[in-house]
Amino acid sequence: MRFRLVQSLPVVYANAAMPIATPAQYRAMLDAAQKGGYAYPAINVTSITTINGALRAFSEAKSDGIIQISTGGGEFASGTAVKDAAYGAIVLAEAAHLLAEKHDVLIALHTDHCHPKKVDPFLRPLLEASKKRIAAGKGPLFQSHMLDASELPLAENLDLSKKLLKECAELDIILEVEAGVVGGEEDGHDTSGVPAEKLYTTPEDMVAVYEALQPIGRFLFAATFGNVHGAYKPGAVKLKPTILRDGQKAVMDKHGKGAEMDLVFHGGSGSELSEIRETLDYGVVKMNIDTDTQYAFTRPIVTHICQNIEGVLKIDGEVGDKKTYDPRSYLKKAEAGLCERMKTACDDLRSTGRTIFGTV
Ligand SMILES: [Zn+2]
């Protein structure tokens, strides 16, 4: 995918903390994945523990990767007394910048679905935080953000996307946009009532997105091809990855081979490996994973509680066993469970062993 260079980069990033990717390194990551036929797992995190599980997985897999925060994740991280999504996202991102320094892979920080009404209370404060960091000689807080204006008619969606992409590009931040609707329910946003045809992006939509955004700055595109958020039994989800192939072809027929778009696969949890792999051939460079890693995190806690039921509870006047109810005792197991699931995601997406850390 080719882009006009952003004209006026704010500063040269003097001593950007490694290895959260610099904007240039993030672009190189996306280019390498597009060229190499692989994609990055993008995991939703909500705590220090989930960040550490993800970092350990990327490190052990020698895979670069993406860590993302949803509005609900940010709200949770700010504490139940505060419930400020933007504030919590800043806290998690700053923590990730520090924690990632201990690892030798490149990590990009991203924010997940932001619906139009949350642009002002969520995205703009995050852009403001990046602006402050850049003014202090650091890199932006996040390397990309998602705007999900797919609930709007396409023309309105693109108007808002263009406006926000311009704001992001000025900070050397990439914007992910969506046209069409990802099915299912995530973070309290339920799209189960959406008509079936809206679940599939058309080639015309993809051409319109490319033509609207390409002149402004770098973007990622979440095309929809029957993908859904959440977990479903095998066979319940009818993915049509060829939607991606046909859309890319329409864009490249009109604008040349360099116009191939960087695509994002939402709702990766529970998908068949063959379908995941097929999307890599059509330009998917980022696959979101949340439901499967939520389960992988919680499962070891369940075992811990079941195996130590008489220690974690104070029964019949007894005092329990501090060693088993210390939250670290089960959160370490949860971190390890999440880590293993993420390593599988790296294998599935063929990012294992492909870190470009140290080369860009
Ligand atoms: Zn999504």
Boltz pocket constraint, residues with backbone or C-beta under 6 A from the ligand:
constraints:
  - pocket:
      binder: B
      contacts: [[A, 113], [A, 182], [A, 186], [A, 229], [A, 266], [A, 267], [A, 288]]
      max_distance: 6.0
